[in-house]
């Protein structure tokens, strides 16, 4: 049930990505809220939930951009899977892993998108794309990672039922 409750959050993040985030560009990079929310959820909760959020958010992002259909979803799924596989569940109070995962995940995600764009026939210089778009975006993601991770952590705590035990 939790996995479906988060879909409106991802939808709002995708709409903000398409409308507000381009106004915050530095160089060619801007924050990607869908990426931040999906990867935060992958660190905090069940990987299956994060995969659903990644597919849904990626599909919405692709529909609102020039990215080939499915490229964002595939990239988000790969990053969320790797984050969950390497780290498992991370506590909301962790200050080390979210920025590291967001920075490294941004590079991996953007590499996938650049390859997808090239396969789709767009001429995108790989080095220039990484320097002009990925680097500023990764910096944004590292700076915003703890804030988004904490906010998603609050949503996770609110949505996840507490286990009650007898001592």
N, C-alpha and C positions, 0 to 999 in steps of 0.2 A: 504494500500500500504506500509506503514512504516513497518508493521510486516514482510514483505517479504524482504525488503532491508536489514534488520539486520541479515538474515540467513547466508550470507557470513562471517559476523563478528563472528558468533557462530561457523561456520565451521573452520575458522582459529584458534579460541580459542581451539577447540577440537583437532586439529592437533598439536598445540603447547603443549597441555596437554599430548598427547601421545608421543611426541618426545623430547621436551626441558625440561618440568617441572620435569620429573624423575631425571634429573641431579641436581636439586635444593633440593633434599630430605634432610630433617633433621629428623633423626629417620626414621619413616615410612611415614611421612607426607610431602606433597608437595602442592604448590598452585594449585587450580583448577580454571582455567580461565573461563571455561564455567559456573561454579557456580557463580563466581564473576560477570560476564557479565549479566547472566540471572537475578540474584537477584537485581543487580543495575537497570536493566531495569524495573523490577517489582516495584521498589521504585519510579522510575521516570515517568513511563508511564502507559498506559493501561494494565490491567492484562491479557487481551486476547493476546496481543502481547507477553508478557512474557511467557505465557503458550505455545504458538507456538514455541518460542525460546527454552523453556525447553524441549519440546518433541523432537524437531529436534536435539538440542545439546546432550541430553541424549541418543538418538538413535545412534548418531555418536560416543559418548564416549563408549557406550556398544559394538559397532562394533569393536572398537580399543582396547578393554580390555577384561579381563576375567569375567567381571561383567555379571550376567544374563541379557538377553535382556529385556529391559523395566525398569529395576530397577533404573538406573540413571534418566531416563525420569520421572518416577513416583516420585522419590525423589525431583527432581528439580521443578516439578509442585506443589508438596505439599508445599515446602518452598516458592516458588514465590507466591502462593495463600495466604498463611498465612501472608507473609510480606505485600502484597497488602491489605488484609482484615483488618489487625490490624492498618496499618499506612496510607493507601491510597497513594496519590502522595506526595513525599518528595522533597523539593527544593534542587537544586544542591549545594547550599551553606551550607546545613545542615552538621554539623560535628559530631553529636551525634548518629543519628540513623543508618547510614551505618555500622560502626564498630560493634554496638550491634547486628544488624540483621545478619551480616555476621558470627559473633561468634556463636550466638545461632542457626542460620540456619545450620551452619556446623555440629554441634552436632546432630541436628535432621536428616539431610541428611545422615550422616554417620551411625547413628543408623538404618535407613531404609536400607542402603546398606549392613550392617552387617547382618541384619535379612534376607534380600534377599539371601545373600551368604549362610547362614545356611540352609534356605529352599531349596536351590539348591544343598545341599549335601556337601558343603565345611565346614570343621571343623575350625571355627574361634572363638577363645575365645573372648567373648564380652568385658570383662574388659581389656584384653591386646590390643585388636583392638582399643578400645577407647583411651587408654593411649598412645600407640605407634604410632597410625596413626591420630586419630581425634584431639588430643591435639596439635601436631605440625601444622597440617593443619589449625586448628582454629586460631592459633597464626599468621600464614602466612596470613590468610584471614583478620584478624583484621588489621594487618599492611598494607596490600595492598588495603583495602577497600576504603579508601578515594581517592587514586590515580585512581583506576578503576572506582569508582563512578563518579569522575570528568570527566574522559575521555568518559565514556558512556553518561554523561550529555552533553558534547559537541556534541556528535553524536546525541543525542536527540534534542538538540536545532537546530542543522543543518537540521535534518530530519522533524521536526515538523513545519508545516506552522504557521506563525504568524497571530493572529487575528487583524484585523484593525477595529477600531471603530471611529465614529464621536463624537466629544464632543460638 
